[in-house]
Amino acid sequence: MDKVKMDKAKIEKAVKDILEAIGDDPGRTDLLETPRRVADMYEEIFSGIGRDPKEELEVILEQKHDEIILLKGIPLYSICEHHLLPFIGKANVAYIPKNGRVTGLSKLARVVDILSRRPQVQERLTTQIADIVMKELQPRGCMVVI
């Protein structure tokens, strides 16, 4: 899946409109660059839109592990889709491999990052991470705690 191209000009216009709507002057010196800065920020924080996190879960079949694999404290930064306010936290992802299907720990962190970089809610994010791990790695079980 290709990364979605943001319409930064449209975002800049919307930010100017919001500044006017709240009673401020987007032409004020301190606000002149704000629309561009917000558009740049949105491009970064919503960079997970259009990206497929399953592409990150490369399976290393030759591994002979059947003990739990746990990655704790994966930092995540997202935007609540209901109010467009940020939320931050940490994700803990664990799975028990089956048939030698394991992946690198950094791949789990990338899945969390991709899925959190789009408008989200914590509950759906938790489920999405677990669903991707279950589908791609086909483990005996998976647990995600945010």
Secondary structure as UniProt FT lines:
FT   HELIX           8..21
FT   TURN            22..23
FT   TURN            26..27
FT   HELIX           29..31
FT   TURN            32..33
FT   HELIX           34..45
FT   TURN            46..50
FT   HELIX           53..56
FT   TURN            61..62
FT   STRAND          69..80
FT   TURN            81..83
FT   STRAND          86..96
FT   TURN            99..100
FT   HELIX           105..116
FT   STRAND          119..120
FT   HELIX           122..137
FT   STRAND          141..145
//
